[in-house]
Amino acid sequence: MSEALRLLVVEDNDSLRQSMCIALRDDYGEVVGVERGDTAVARLQDAGEAAFDLVVTDLRLPGEDGLGVLDAALARDPRTTVIVMTAYGSVETAVDAMRAGAFDFLEKPVDLDQLEVRVRRAASHRALLEEVGSLRAERAGQHAAQEIIGAKGSLRDVTELALRVAPTRSTVLVTGETGTGKELIAELVHRASDRRDGPLVKMNCAALPEPLLESELFGHERGAFTGADRRRTGRFEEATGGTLFLDEVGDLSPGIQSKLLRVLQEQEFHRVGGERALRTDARIVAATHQDLESGVREGRFREDLYFRLHVVEIRLPPLRDRPEDLLPLAQHFLETLPPRGARPKGFTEAALAKLRAHLWPGNVRELRNAIERALLLGRGARIDAPDLVLHAAVAPRALAGLPPDWTLADAERALVLDALERCGYVQKDACQRLGVSRRKLNYMIRRMGITHPSWRRNRGPADPDSGKIGQ
């Protein structure tokens, strides 16, 4: 056997089809024969069936012609190699097929020796394309990894894991605290994969309420709800052939979790208000700063969805655990962020000492914001300590009054209360300080039974969505 390839032969003449399958089966893995064009198209479009590497099809077929088979094969996987067969005197039609993407054509009556030669040539062409694609993806991945500060140091294991998993179709879960750079890892996985020429579609799952989030993810039909005056394409459709990055996946509601699970299992979904199942081959890279295992134990996150997402986990360490990256990152932001006037030449020793002493609860994002502010408001030739406005971490004051035998639940409640008090019970500010979404903060407030007079005064005794907390 030459190669383990999966072949589809489409020919309505039973005797010829069987002879072709027998001739090819000796040298290749699996050879499937069908007699109708519409049957071939259905098998090519079936998300539950493995893709065919090579298709040999007649151009004149019942149900659907060979051009329709060609289109379906290339739509499923552009790397599929297609050979068309045409009757003598119909070479023009075969040329049209090659313009549409066919690799080669074979005139009838079919010579089986010639068929084997054409198929062998097509298989070699496909192998060459895959090798070239693999080398390009490797180079693109290495270049993308070099752009990540710390890729040669403490983040080396992280970037190496991302590069190893990138060429596969496996779902990736990127975890880490808010601001650690999870989106950069998603971009690295995409750029180092064979989908790098396809779209990278990004979606923040914590940014929208459930009805709007469902429409954003899956799209909607015209008239599906009030205001739906036209059909909308969702993120899964946009990401077909590419990668869909789902940020803050831990904030998904139970209803959206169920629909996402179906997509991961069946590779199909329905638009809101739609009846027809749509297929997608989008590769999923998800990210969260939450502990999804705890979410599963507490019943907030589906266990089956967790295992579907947790095929490969890439965990990003916080900035405080990789101090060797702090100054290179600061220098990178100094050189790349736009200054107000002349670009400062560096940092004073006092500024460097201040950077080293800070705990960076907001991680790389906090560092970037601090350097950007210093570039805009600083006036000296170098950034000095007063130019760096660094916010104190919440934890020291919040945990100071806890009893000696405090538990994790005690600490969590103390942190939430401290953030609310510091922010005047304004939810959006408390969310930024804690690094959580509004939905997550509201959930914690209800679970902990936290109340405030302004909430009761505005709407009710336990309504943190009203009054100041809703701002």
Phi, psi and omega per residue, in radians:
M1 nan 2.279 -3.078
S2 -1.274 -1.035 -3.079
E3 -2.510 2.692 3.085
A4 -1.546 1.436 3.124
L5 -1.969 2.719 3.101
R6 -1.883 2.070 -3.029
L7 -1.979 2.519 3.046
L8 -2.114 2.177 3.101
V9 -1.936 2.159 -3.098
V10 -2.057 1.895 -3.087
E11 -2.717 2.252 -3.060
D12 -1.457 -0.203 3.067
N13 -1.473 1.965 -3.031
D14 -1.011 -0.798 -3.076
S15 -1.121 -0.804 3.140
L16 -1.136 -0.754 -3.118
R17 -1.049 -0.796 -3.132
Q18 -1.126 -0.694 3.121
S19 -1.116 -0.725 3.134
M20 -1.124 -0.753 -3.131
C21 -1.104 -0.737 3.133
I22 -1.119 -0.736 -3.120
A23 -1.127 -0.656 -3.090
L24 -1.474 -0.460 -3.065
R25 -1.148 -0.442 -3.137
D26 -1.189 -0.505 -3.044
D27 -1.869 -0.256 -3.061
Y28 -2.241 2.985 -3.046
G29 -1.174 -1.569 -3.074
E30 -1.886 2.234 3.103
V31 -2.110 2.104 -3.115
V32 -1.948 2.286 3.103
G33 -1.985 2.343 3.064
V34 -2.339 2.709 -3.041
E35 -1.791 -0.265 -3.067
R36 -2.056 2.552 3.116
G37 -1.171 -0.685 -3.130
D38 -1.206 -0.548 3.059
T39 -1.142 -0.725 3.106
A40 -1.091 -0.767 3.135
V41 -1.074 -0.737 3.138
A42 -1.088 -0.705 3.139
R43 -1.233 -0.629 3.108
L44 -1.187 -0.539 -3.111
Q45 -1.573 -0.143 -3.083
D46 -1.263 1.924 -3.103
A47 -1.147 -0.408 -3.136
G48 -1.415 -0.128 -3.131
E49 -1.834 2.476 3.121
A50 -1.085 2.580 -3.116
A51 -1.226 2.646 3.053
F52 -1.567 2.399 3.125
D53 -1.395 -0.587 -3.049
L54 -2.512 2.415 -3.126
V55 -2.185 2.266 3.002
V56 -1.999 2.063 -3.023
T57 -2.396 2.466 2.971
D58 -1.276 2.705 3.125
L59 -1.489 -0.541 3.129
R60 -1.799 1.923 -3.048
L61 -2.421 2.693 3.013
P62 -1.318 2.539 3.061
G63 1.525 -0.830 -3.136
E64 -2.770 2.392 -3.097
D65 -1.398 3.051 -3.082
G66 -1.123 -0.502 3.088
L67 -1.150 -0.631 3.069
G68 -1.149 -0.669 3.069
V69 -1.117 -0.752 3.105
L70 -1.025 -0.837 -3.138
D71 -1.057 -0.749 -3.123
A72 -1.140 -0.690 -3.136
A73 -1.131 -0.791 -3.110
L74 -1.268 -0.518 3.094
A75 -1.192 -0.649 3.117
R76 -1.190 -0.784 3.139
D77 -2.710 1.923 -3.109
P78 -1.027 -0.285 3.134
R79 -1.443 -0.138 -3.132
T80 -1.086 2.315 3.137
T81 -1.678 2.206 -3.052
V82 -2.097 2.261 3.018
I83 -1.982 2.252 -3.137
V84 -1.855 2.563 3.083
M85 -1.954 2.423 -3.103
T86 -2.478 2.601 3.127
A87 -1.197 2.722 3.129
Y88 -1.007 2.360 3.126
G89 1.614 -0.015 -3.140
S90 -2.027 0.646 -3.100
V91 -1.120 -0.559 3.133
E92 -1.029 -0.695 3.128
T93 -1.138 -0.692 3.115
A94 -1.127 -0.670 3.095
V95 -1.099 -0.706 3.077
D96 -1.037 -0.708 3.134
A97 -1.121 -0.692 3.127
M98 -1.183 -0.619 3.048
R99 -1.114 -0.509 3.137
A100 -1.458 -0.069 3.051
G101 2.197 -0.010 3.101
A102 -1.187 2.588 -3.123
F103 -1.432 -0.677 -3.048
D104 -2.746 2.956 3.047
F105 -2.377 2.737 -3.083
L106 -2.358 2.222 -3.134
E107 -1.416 2.579 3.015
K108 -1.606 2.665 -0.001
P109 -1.182 2.502 -3.007
V110 -1.349 2.221 2.978
D111 -1.603 2.078 -3.040
L112 -1.101 -0.579 3.085
D113 -1.140 -0.745 3.091
Q114 -1.124 -0.657 3.101
L115 -1.029 -0.822 -3.125
E116 -1.097 -0.670 3.115
V117 -1.099 -0.796 -3.114
R118 -1.141 -0.716 -3.135
V119 -1.170 -0.703 3.122
R120 -1.092 -0.720 3.110
R121 -1.123 -0.734 3.131
A122 -1.130 -0.690 3.123
A123 -1.130 -0.706 3.105
S124 -1.138 -0.686 3.106
H125 -1.089 -0.754 3.138
R126 -1.119 -0.748 3.132
A127 -1.079 -0.688 3.118
L128 -1.136 -0.746 3.106
L129 -1.063 -0.729 -3.130
E130 -1.162 -0.659 3.118
E131 -1.160 -0.764 3.102
V132 -1.101 -0.760 3.120
G133 -1.085 -0.690 3.129
S134 -1.130 -0.731 3.129
L135 -1.158 -0.708 3.117
R136 -1.132 -0.725 3.132
A137 -1.121 -0.694 3.130
E138 -1.105 -0.783 3.128
R139 -1.134 -0.739 3.134
A140 -1.113 -0.688 3.132
G141 -1.163 -0.729 3.116
Q142 -1.119 -0.706 3.114
H143 -1.136 -0.736 3.132
A144 -1.144 -0.663 -3.140
A145 -1.146 -0.631 3.135
Q146 -1.131 -0.405 -3.140
E147 -1.368 -0.228 3.139
I148 -1.542 2.046 3.132
I149 -1.132 2.237 -3.109
G150 1.734 -0.057 -3.111
A151 -1.149 -0.348 3.109
K152 -1.711 -0.020 -3.120
G153 -2.127 -2.013 -3.036
S154 -1.194 -0.397 3.139
L155 -1.637 0.148 -3.087
R156 -1.062 -0.773 3.136
D157 -1.100 -0.639 3.139
V158 -1.138 -0.854 -3.109
T159 -1.196 -0.626 3.103
E160 -1.124 -0.711 3.093
L161 -1.122 -0.728 3.125
A162 -1.080 -0.702 3.135
L163 -1.219 -0.566 3.130
R164 -1.235 -0.653 -3.070
V165 -1.503 -0.318 -3.048
A166 -1.002 -0.767 -3.091
P167 -1.223 -0.204 -3.131
T168 -1.513 3.076 3.058
R169 -1.765 0.143 -3.053
S170 -1.135 2.545 3.023
T171 -1.265 2.435 -3.084
V172 -2.072 2.360 3.060
L173 -1.998 2.050 3.129
V174 -1.767 2.127 -3.100
T175 -2.094 2.746 3.138
G176 2.689 2.881 -3.127
E177 -1.118 2.815 3.085
T178 -1.043 2.304 3.083
G179 1.570 0.131 -3.091
T180 -1.480 -0.219 3.106
G181 1.815 0.590 -3.109
K182 -1.121 -0.600 3.140
E183 -1.135 -0.586 3.105
L184 -1.119 -0.661 3.115
I185 -1.182 -0.679 3.079
A186 -1.070 -0.718 3.104
E187 -1.139 -0.660 3.110
L188 -1.117 -0.790 3.124
V189 -1.044 -0.742 -3.131
H190 -1.159 -0.818 -3.054
R191 -1.217 -0.418 3.137
A192 -1.637 0.084 -3.113
S193 -1.776 2.993 3.083
D194 -1.344 0.068 3.097
R195 -1.776 0.184 -3.019
R196 -1.081 -0.440 3.102
D197 -1.453 -0.179 3.065
G198 -1.515 3.124 -3.090
P199 -1.326 2.559 2.914
L200 -1.897 1.847 -3.064
V201 -1.803 2.264 -3.072
K202 -1.976 2.450 -3.131
M203 -2.495 2.170 3.056
N204 -1.583 1.932 -3.035
C205 -1.281 -0.237 -3.131
A206 -1.664 -0.025 -3.000
A207 -1.500 -0.312 -3.017
L208 -2.300 2.619 3.011
P209 -1.206 2.887 -2.986
E210 -0.947 -0.855 -3.096
P211 -1.058 -0.729 3.135
L212 -1.250 -0.631 3.134
L213 -1.130 -0.708 3.114
E214 -1.071 -0.740 3.117
S215 -1.155 -0.689 3.128
E216 -1.118 -0.719 -3.081
L217 -1.296 -0.814 -2.969
F218 -1.891 -0.166 -3.081
G219 1.402 3.066 3.103
H220 -2.588 2.763 3.077
E221 -1.569 2.776 3.081
R222 -1.072 2.306 3.136
G223 1.424 0.140 -3.120
A224 -1.141 -0.509 3.105
F225 -2.769 3.003 -3.122
T226 -1.052 2.189 -3.126
G227 1.679 -0.167 3.115
A228 -1.450 1.380 -3.058
D229 -1.520 -0.033 3.086
R230 -2.719 2.839 3.087
R231 -1.227 2.461 3.138
R232 -2.146 2.348 3.071
T233 -1.461 2.304 -3.131
G234 -1.553 3.056 -3.071
R235 -1.154 -0.578 3.122
F236 -1.129 -0.691 3.090
E237 -1.179 -0.725 -3.137
E238 -1.097 -0.545 -3.054
A239 -1.575 0.036 3.129
T240 -1.018 2.254 -3.074
G241 1.481 -0.016 -3.118
G242 -2.375 -2.489 -3.052
T243 -2.215 2.403 3.055
L244 -1.941 2.056 3.126
F245 -1.708 1.992 3.139
L246 -1.811 1.751 -3.138
D247 -1.483 2.588 -3.136
E248 0.947 0.846 -3.122
V249 -1.170 -0.343 3.114
G250 -1.183 -0.252 -3.138
D251 -1.618 0.083 -3.141
L252 -1.147 2.453 3.083
S253 -1.273 2.828 3.120
P254 -0.997 -0.658 -3.133
G255 -1.132 -0.777 3.121
I256 -1.217 -0.610 3.078
Q257 -1.006 -0.756 -3.139
S258 -1.096 -0.738 -3.135
K259 -1.217 -0.652 3.104
L260 -1.150 -0.678 3.104
L261 -1.042 -0.719 3.127
R262 -1.083 -0.718 3.137
V263 -1.109 -0.748 -3.130
L264 -1.159 -0.575 -3.117
Q265 -1.414 -0.777 -2.969
E266 -1.875 -0.172 -3.046
Q267 0.991 0.556 3.094
E268 -2.534 2.779 -3.092
F269 -2.726 3.005 3.062
H270 -2.110 2.428 2.955
R271 -1.142 2.697 3.055
V272 -1.060 2.176 -3.108
G273 1.428 0.058 -3.119
G274 -1.766 2.702 3.121
E275 -1.897 -0.390 -3.082
R276 -1.509 2.309 3.100
A277 -1.309 2.286 3.113
L278 -1.916 2.508 -3.114
R279 -1.787 2.628 3.061
T280 -2.518 2.546 3.036
D281 -2.023 0.387 -3.119
A282 -1.021 2.343 3.068
R283 -1.469 2.283 -3.040
I284 -1.700 2.214 2.909
V285 -2.105 2.033 -3.106
A286 -1.897 2.755 3.137
A287 -2.519 2.624 3.080
T288 -2.795 2.622 3.005
H289 -1.709 -0.053 -3.100
Q290 -1.553 2.814 3.036
D291 -1.527 1.721 -3.073
L292 -1.191 -0.490 3.090
E293 -1.097 -0.733 3.069
S294 -1.131 -0.661 3.088
G295 -1.067 -0.658 3.086
V296 -1.150 -0.787 -3.137
R297 -1.106 -0.617 -3.119
E298 -1.500 -0.031 3.112
G299 1.416 0.211 -3.139
R300 -1.557 -0.322 -3.090
F301 -2.363 2.350 -3.087
R302 -1.148 2.316 3.136
E303 -1.156 -0.712 -3.121
D304 -1.162 -0.628 3.075
L305 -1.201 -0.671 3.120
Y306 -1.019 -0.788 -3.120
F307 -1.230 -0.523 3.063
R308 -1.178 -0.651 -3.134
L309 -1.404 -0.547 -2.985
H310 -1.572 0.753 3.071
V311 -1.220 -0.886 3.040
V312 -2.285 2.164 3.099
E313 -1.826 2.302 3.032
I314 -2.017 1.952 -3.053
R315 -1.760 2.164 -3.141
L316 -1.657 2.187 3.115
P317 -1.298 2.637 3.082
P318 -1.227 2.826 -3.079
L319 -1.104 -0.565 -3.127
R320 -1.157 -0.365 3.129
D321 -1.608 -0.008 3.081
R322 -2.370 1.140 -3.071
P323 -1.060 -0.401 3.140
E324 -1.166 -0.299 3.133
D325 -1.592 -0.189 -3.017
L326 -1.060 -0.969 -3.072
L327 -1.221 -0.705 3.032
P328 -1.022 -0.660 3.094
L329 -1.160 -0.774 3.132
A330 -1.057 -0.734 3.116
Q331 -1.148 -0.661 3.108
H332 -1.078 -0.798 3.134
F333 -1.184 -0.616 3.101
L334 -1.067 -0.655 -3.062
E335 -1.498 -0.356 -3.023
T336 -1.917 -0.478 3.131
L337 -1.342 2.533 -3.101
P338 -1.271 2.242 3.086
P339 -1.470 2.923 3.088
R340 -1.287 -0.690 3.130
G341 -2.325 -2.188 3.084
A342 -1.203 2.448 -3.097
R343 -1.273 2.268 3.088
P344 -1.043 2.639 -3.071
K345 -1.506 -0.113 -3.135
G346 2.819 -2.723 -3.131
F347 -2.066 2.549 2.996
T348 -1.308 2.862 3.110
E349 -1.077 -0.634 3.114
A350 -1.127 -0.682 3.113
A351 -1.158 -0.739 3.123
L352 -1.106 -0.697 3.110
A353 -1.121 -0.653 3.130
K354 -1.182 -0.688 3.097
L355 -1.102 -0.747 -3.109
R356 -1.179 -0.551 -3.058
A357 -1.398 -0.313 -3.075
H358 -1.358 2.582 -3.119
L359 -1.494 -0.269 3.110
W360 0.926 1.062 3.088
P361 -1.100 -0.418 3.103
G362 -1.616 0.072 3.047
N363 1.049 -2.528 -3.022
V364 -1.115 -0.609 3.127
R365 -1.088 -0.728 3.113
E366 -1.126 -0.716 3.120
L367 -1.095 -0.778 3.131
R368 -1.043 -0.793 -3.141
N369 -1.099 -0.668 -3.136
A370 -1.145 -0.754 3.135
I371 -1.189 -0.688 3.125
E372 -1.085 -0.748 3.125
R373 -1.121 -0.713 3.135
A374 -1.118 -0.645 3.104
L375 -1.160 -0.606 -3.108
L376 -1.381 -0.613 -2.999
L377 -1.901 -0.299 -3.139
G378 -1.233 2.680 -3.070
R379 -2.148 -0.214 -3.071
G380 -1.499 3.048 3.106
A381 -1.241 -0.386 3.054
R382 -2.263 2.676 3.075
I383 -1.266 2.220 -3.102
D384 -1.902 2.940 -3.095
A385 -0.972 -0.767 3.134
P386 -1.102 -0.377 3.115
D387 -1.278 -0.328 -3.087
L388 -1.670 1.849 3.100
V389 -1.657 1.848 -3.086
L390 -1.991 2.204 -3.117
H391 -1.407 2.413 3.126
A392 -1.154 2.530 3.102
A393 -1.152 2.644 -3.118
V394 -1.243 -0.593 -2.879
A395 -1.052 -0.832 -3.021
P396 -0.986 -0.843 -3.133
R397 -1.232 -0.686 -3.056
A398 -1.141 -0.635 -3.037
L399 -1.659 -0.054 -3.042
A400 -1.091 -0.608 -3.056
G401 -1.612 0.142 -3.114
L402 -1.291 2.588 3.101
P403 -1.192 2.838 -3.116
P404 -1.027 -0.552 -3.098
D405 -1.709 0.606 -3.080
W406 -1.129 2.640 3.133
T407 -1.912 3.020 3.110
L408 -1.085 -0.648 3.111
A409 -1.120 -0.669 3.091
D410 -1.092 -0.773 -3.117
A411 -1.142 -0.700 -3.139
E412 -1.103 -0.783 3.133
R413 -1.109 -0.720 -3.140
A414 -1.094 -0.710 -3.136
L415 -1.154 -0.726 3.136
V416 -1.134 -0.813 3.134
L417 -1.081 -0.746 -3.125
D418 -1.095 -0.757 3.136
A419 -1.116 -0.728 3.124
L420 -1.111 -0.747 -3.136
E421 -1.140 -0.743 3.141
R422 -1.107 -0.546 -3.061
C423 -1.745 0.236 3.126
G424 1.081 0.515 -3.140
Y425 1.052 0.531 3.014
V426 -1.634 2.041 -2.963
Q427 -1.069 -0.793 -3.044
K428 -1.086 -0.607 3.123
D429 -1.281 -0.687 3.105
A430 -1.134 -0.623 3.105
C431 -1.098 -0.747 3.133
Q432 -1.126 -0.685 -3.127
R433 -1.188 -0.689 -3.120
L434 -1.478 -0.317 -3.105
G435 1.294 0.622 3.125
V436 -2.246 2.900 3.097
S437 -1.415 2.918 3.093
R438 -1.099 -0.683 3.140
R439 -1.081 -0.749 3.132
K440 -1.138 -0.747 -3.138
L441 -1.116 -0.744 3.109
N442 -1.080 -0.677 3.113
Y443 -1.080 -0.776 -3.123
M444 -1.155 -0.678 3.138
I445 -1.065 -0.785 3.131
R446 -1.165 -0.760 -3.105
R447 -1.131 -0.629 -3.113
M448 -1.517 -0.125 3.141
G449 1.192 0.538 -3.139
I450 -1.355 2.299 3.112
T451 -2.240 2.898 3.112
H452 -2.648 2.470 -3.104
P453 -0.948 -0.613 -3.101
S454 -1.149 -0.527 3.117
W455 -1.213 -0.775 3.133
R456 -1.144 -0.646 -3.096
R457 -1.168 -0.574 -3.084
N458 -1.489 -0.773 -3.050
R459 -2.451 -0.904 -3.063
G460 -2.917 3.017 -3.034
P461 -1.216 -0.373 -3.093
A462 -2.436 0.901 -3.096
D463 -2.142 1.376 -3.107
P464 -1.221 -0.100 3.100
D465 -1.459 -0.105 -3.102
S466 -1.847 3.008 3.057
G467 1.099 -2.559 -3.096
K468 -1.090 -0.588 -3.072
I469 -1.134 -0.356 -3.128
G470 -1.585 0.014 -3.089
Q471 -1.298 nan nan
